[in-house]
Amino acid sequence: MTDFITPSSFAEGGPLLPEDALGHDAFARTLLRHVRQAPVGTVIALQGSWGLGKTSALARVAKLTHQEELPGFAAGALWINPWQYGTADLLTPLVLALVERGVRAVEGKRRDRGALERAAGSLALAGLSFGAKAASLSLPGGVLWEKGGEELRKVAHTWLEPKSPNGPPVDPVAQMASSFRELVEAALDADQQAVGGRLLICIDDLDRCLPPRQVALLEALNFLTSAGAPASFLVALDPTLARQAVRAHYKTDDFDPDRYLDKMFHLRVNLPGVGPDQLRALLSSRLREGVTDDDGERSLRVRLVDRFGEHAGRLDELGTQALTVSDLRNPRLVDRALRKLRVLVGSPSAAQLRKFGVDEARLLLWWLAVTERWPNLRTALQEAGDDPKEVTRRYEQIDGRCRGQSAQSRLPASVERLPTPEQSPELAEALGAVRLNPRDAALILLQHDRALIAAGL
């Protein structure tokens, strides 16, 4: 999975994204068609839960605009990550990207660079105003932030050196849309504008920002698009976190956050979930990746077969049986589990494990994934020690607690802390997918877990 992208990732031209196992390349082209068919100024949400692959899909959209000449789009989408910046710099990453693009466009074309600087200064000031407002709503002593906004504005003027005989705009927020339009037009070639080309601006990791910052940036985007700038926005976010941010910002539960989000976005597109076929394709692609040891580089699948037998090489097939719960099919979680598997297969501790049968292979992948999602399961099982009877008993306690099939009294504290079926039906479903009697499952998991501990995992 790709967790973090920067603008330089596209310029460097090197490998940016892993093999497309989830069909995100085709999804990216579909998303570009949606953008092109919509009017300029459209703000589209790319929605998906944590780890589903929003950054990967969004990066593939941006990559297409850098690598191909796409009708209706300026070459090279802008990539913005507001999570990198402090609250006061609400629009700074966007201003920086537009200024860089605009400066390249005006060089040697006898265009007014001073106008570009003035527009940039105005837009930066507006972003600072929004940022100071967001901070005043979210931080203790927010009034100080509001007063400190004047100092922040002075910094913006000095930094960008906007030259205007009449001084800075009286109301920078009111000038935001027209300044944005000027910057975008400066960044586009005349030929691109003549054929109706638009600049695509991709915004990632918005949902990692603090709630007031999320809301303030969404509202700022609506101001930016109001003057008809030849640009469109594509914003990746987790809708659950976005709803929580809206409720936290307005400090009330008597508010429909979806209505608010519908007002902020012209279109909300959902990233497809991971079904059995996509999961198998993802596992297959990861098993093809190379692992280097003293004997050179071989694929992870070959290494697994050499170390654990032929059934260990069938983890892509067995994974569709082991990872039946949506939480365990999360692409980021699957990648994290397989990173541990790569470490394990190259560790001397792997010698503790005998050749795998089907159950051992399936249960290893299941254990790596389920304990990545619910790490307290390992603690609860490890406290049983090495006695097979105690391990079996502890596994039965865990299974009963999490699936609601045993009395809740006199359970060990580590088991009591595990979620009940009402608190986490996904965990109850995951435990039900083991399909082995408790004794067999417990003994296999004990062996796997001891090897993981010896490998430092």
Secondary structure as the mmCIF struct_conf table of DSSP 4:
data_model
#
loop_
_struct_conf.conf_type_id
_struct_conf.id
_struct_conf.beg_label_comp_id
_struct_conf.beg_label_asym_id
_struct_conf.beg_label_seq_id
_struct_conf.end_label_comp_id
_struct_conf.end_label_asym_id
_struct_conf.end_label_seq_id
HELX_RH_AL_P HELX_RH_AL_P1 PRO A 7 GLU A 12
BEND BEND1 GLY A 14 GLY A 14
BEND BEND2 LEU A 17 LEU A 17
BEND BEND3 LEU A 22 GLY A 23
HELX_RH_AL_P HELX_RH_AL_P2 HIS A 24 GLN A 37
BEND BEND4 ALA A 38 ALA A 38
HELX_LH_PP_P HELX_LH_PP_P1 PRO A 39 PRO A 39
TURN_TY1_P TURN_TY1_P1 VAL A 40 GLY A 41
STRN STRN1 VAL A 43 GLN A 47
TURN_TY1_P TURN_TY1_P2 TRP A 50 GLY A 51
BEND BEND5 LEU A 52 GLY A 53
HELX_RH_AL_P HELX_RH_AL_P3 LYS A 54 GLN A 67
BEND BEND6 GLU A 68 GLU A 68
TURN_TY1_P TURN_TY1_P3 PRO A 71 GLY A 72
STRN STRN2 PHE A 73 PHE A 73
BEND BEND7 ALA A 75 GLY A 76
STRN STRN3 LEU A 78 ILE A 80
HELX_RH_3T_P HELX_RH_3T_P1 PRO A 82 GLN A 84
BEND BEND8 TYR A 85 TYR A 85
TURN_TY1_P TURN_TY1_P4 THR A 87 ALA A 88
BEND BEND9 LEU A 90 LEU A 91
HELX_RH_AL_P HELX_RH_AL_P4 THR A 92 VAL A 106
TURN_TY1_P TURN_TY1_P5 GLU A 107 ARG A 110
HELX_RH_AL_P HELX_RH_AL_P5 ARG A 113 SER A 138
BEND BEND10 LEU A 139 LEU A 139
TURN_TY1_P TURN_TY1_P6 PRO A 140 GLY A 141
HELX_RH_AL_P HELX_RH_AL_P6 GLY A 142 LEU A 160
TURN_TY1_P TURN_TY1_P7 PRO A 165 ASN A 166
BEND BEND11 PRO A 168 PRO A 168
BEND BEND12 VAL A 170 VAL A 170
TURN_TY1_P TURN_TY1_P8 PRO A 172 GLN A 175
HELX_RH_AL_P HELX_RH_AL_P7 MET A 176 ALA A 187
BEND BEND13 LEU A 188 LEU A 188
HELX_RH_AL_P HELX_RH_AL_P8 ALA A 190 ALA A 194
TURN_TY1_P TURN_TY1_P9 VAL A 195 GLY A 196
STRN STRN4 ARG A 198 ARG A 198
STRN STRN5 LEU A 199 ILE A 203
HELX_RH_3T_P HELX_RH_3T_P2 LEU A 206 ARG A 208
BEND BEND14 CYS A 209 CYS A 209
HELX_RH_AL_P HELX_RH_AL_P9 PRO A 211 LEU A 224
HELX_RH_3T_P HELX_RH_3T_P3 THR A 225 ALA A 227
BEND BEND15 PRO A 230 PRO A 230
STRN STRN6 ALA A 231 LEU A 237
HELX_RH_AL_P HELX_RH_AL_P10 PRO A 239 TYR A 250
TURN_TY1_P TURN_TY1_P10 LYS A 251 LYS A 251
BEND BEND16 ASP A 253 PHE A 255
HELX_RH_AL_P HELX_RH_AL_P11 PRO A 257 MET A 264
BEND BEND17 HIS A 266 HIS A 266
STRN STRN7 LEU A 267 ASN A 270
HELX_LH_PP_P HELX_LH_PP_P2 LEU A 271 PRO A 272
HELX_RH_AL_P HELX_RH_AL_P12 PRO A 276 LEU A 287
TURN_TY1_P TURN_TY1_P11 ARG A 288 ARG A 288
BEND BEND18 GLU A 289 GLU A 289
STRN STRN8 GLY A 290 ASP A 293
TURN_TY1_P TURN_TY1_P12 ASP A 294 ASP A 295
STRN STRN9 GLY A 296 SER A 299
HELX_RH_AL_P HELX_RH_AL_P13 LEU A 300 PHE A 308
HELX_RH_3T_P HELX_RH_3T_P4 GLU A 310 ARG A 314
HELX_RH_AL_P HELX_RH_AL_P14 LEU A 315 ALA A 322
BEND BEND19 VAL A 325 VAL A 325
HELX_RH_3T_P HELX_RH_3T_P5 SER A 326 ARG A 329
HELX_RH_AL_P HELX_RH_AL_P15 PRO A 331 VAL A 345
TURN_TY1_P TURN_TY1_P13 GLY A 346 GLY A 346
BEND BEND20 SER A 347 SER A 347
HELX_RH_3T_P HELX_RH_3T_P6 PRO A 348 GLN A 352
BEND BEND21 LEU A 353 LEU A 353
HELX_RH_AL_P HELX_RH_AL_P16 VAL A 358 ARG A 373
TURN_TY1_P TURN_TY1_P14 PRO A 375 PRO A 375
HELX_RH_AL_P HELX_RH_AL_P17 ASN A 376 GLN A 382
TURN_TY1_P TURN_TY1_P15 GLU A 383 ASP A 386
HELX_RH_AL_P HELX_RH_AL_P18 PRO A 388 ARG A 403
TURN_TY1_P TURN_TY1_P16 GLY A 404 GLY A 404
BEND BEND22 SER A 406 SER A 406
TURN_TY1_P TURN_TY1_P17 SER A 409 ARG A 410
HELX_RH_AL_P HELX_RH_AL_P19 ALA A 413 GLU A 416
TURN_TY1_P TURN_TY1_P18 ARG A 417 ARG A 417
BEND BEND23 LEU A 418 LEU A 418
HELX_LH_PP_P HELX_LH_PP_P3 PRO A 419 THR A 420
TURN_TY1_P TURN_TY1_P19 PRO A 421 GLN A 423
HELX_RH_AL_P HELX_RH_AL_P20 PRO A 425 GLY A 432
TURN_TY1_P TURN_TY1_P20 ALA A 433 ALA A 433
BEND BEND24 LEU A 436 LEU A 436
HELX_RH_AL_P HELX_RH_AL_P21 PRO A 438 ALA A 454
TURN_TY1_P TURN_TY1_P21 ALA A 455 GLY A 456
#
